[in-house]
Amino acid sequence: MKIHIRRKEKASAIMLVLFILTGVMLVVFGSSSVIISGLKMGNVQSQSTRAYFTAEAGAERLLYEFRKDNLLGKIGETTPQENIFPYYAVHEGGSYEVNYDSFVPLVFTILGTYEKTRRSVEVCFY
């Protein structure tokens, strides 16, 4: 009879170990999923920030060109159009384009691109 009781104890120990390992695996897989999604979101945020600052660089370039060449008179003679300045590559993977939207008020939209992410900045002159 004692042999039969020992077998039950051995089986219950194996079941207990399996339950504990299952619980540990669930916690590990759940936490790894959270960590991986956090890393992906961090990468997207980094690309978004770079695209935004690329658009900001385009806005600064537009303001520089306005002051340097007095573009207000030249812009008033044209109709709104896309990409009034050529594309500029700011850094590896990043570029911007400047779109002229309206004359009164004078509105430009600068679209910054970094890899697959795009962000825009609008510049208005009143």
C-alpha atoms as one frame of an Amber mdcrd trajectory, in Angstrom:
protein
   0.000   0.000   0.000   2.839   2.426   0.699   4.147   2.003  -2.836   0.805
   3.099  -4.225   0.808   6.250  -2.042   4.326   7.156  -3.200   3.230   7.026
  -6.820   0.437   9.488  -6.095   2.869  11.811  -4.364   5.261  11.636  -7.304
   2.449  12.392  -9.761   1.215  15.318  -7.699   4.753  16.745  -7.545   5.039
  16.540 -11.327   1.663  18.257 -11.728   2.695  20.989  -9.295   5.936  21.586
 -11.218   4.030  21.730 -14.517   1.591  24.303 -13.103   4.428  26.434 -11.784
   6.332  26.265 -15.089   3.162  27.136 -17.003   2.644  30.185 -14.802   6.259
  31.275 -15.239   6.012  30.860 -19.029   2.828  32.944 -19.169   4.496  35.751
 -17.212   7.637  35.614 -19.380   5.727  35.632 -22.684   3.394  38.384 -21.500
   6.212  40.623 -20.334   8.251  39.999 -23.488   5.243  41.037 -25.580   4.978
  44.291 -23.624   8.711  44.954 -23.972   8.718  44.299 -27.733   5.730  46.584
 -28.323   7.441  49.290 -26.238  10.578  49.015 -28.352   8.541  49.318 -31.558
   6.722  52.376 -30.225  10.032  53.951 -29.244  11.321  53.463 -32.780   8.166
  55.014 -34.256   8.479  57.968 -31.871  12.114  58.443 -32.859  11.217  58.469
 -36.562   8.338  60.863 -35.900  10.608  63.271 -34.044  13.175  63.198 -36.848
  10.470  63.820 -39.463   9.116  66.760 -37.441  12.530  68.368 -37.046  13.159
  67.826 -40.752   9.963  69.783 -41.466  11.128  72.445 -39.002  14.419  72.686
 -40.915  12.385  73.252 -44.079  10.445  76.040 -42.368  13.665  77.691 -41.242
  15.052  77.408 -44.779  11.871  79.008 -46.143  12.183  81.931 -43.727  15.844
  82.319 -44.657  15.032  82.367 -48.399  12.246  84.897 -47.781  14.543  87.282
 -45.983  17.504  86.775 -48.302  15.724  87.073 -51.674  12.613  89.083 -50.688
  10.292  86.423 -52.095   7.070  88.171 -51.076   6.843  90.029 -54.381   7.628
  86.928 -56.419   5.155  84.734 -54.514   2.297  87.227 -55.040   2.619  86.805
 -58.806   2.207  83.031 -58.768  -0.689  80.704 -58.017  -0.575  78.204 -55.151
   1.502  75.202 -56.110   3.226  72.183 -54.699   6.931  72.068 -54.024   7.979
  75.626 -54.880  11.511  74.775 -53.768  13.355  71.636 -54.814  13.496  68.694
 -52.454  16.173  69.002 -49.831  17.865  66.079 -48.164  18.578  67.209 -44.607
  20.224  64.034 -43.354  20.369  60.387 -44.319  16.775  59.199 -44.727  15.262
  62.660 -44.220  14.003  65.255 -46.698  11.399  67.987 -46.939   9.301  69.768
 -49.519   7.700  73.208 -49.342   4.165  73.684 -50.679   2.640  77.114 -51.317
  -1.026  76.989 -50.248  -2.527  80.509 -50.385  -1.584  84.163 -50.711  -3.901
  85.948 -48.229  -2.842  85.005 -45.650   0.399  83.714 -47.083   0.479  80.023
 -46.104   3.160  77.408 -46.705   3.029  73.762 -45.693   6.361  72.034 -45.189
   6.261  68.242 -45.307   9.156  66.529 -43.540   9.854  62.871 -44.269  12.111
  60.463 -42.431  12.137  56.861 -43.647   8.393  55.975 -43.718   7.184  58.699
 -41.358   5.837  62.078 -42.500   5.134  65.187 -40.397   4.104  68.629 -41.555
   4.563  72.187 -40.327   2.523  75.158 -41.504   3.977  78.654 -41.791   1.615
  81.651 -42.071   2.461  85.284 -42.843  -0.195  87.858 -41.995
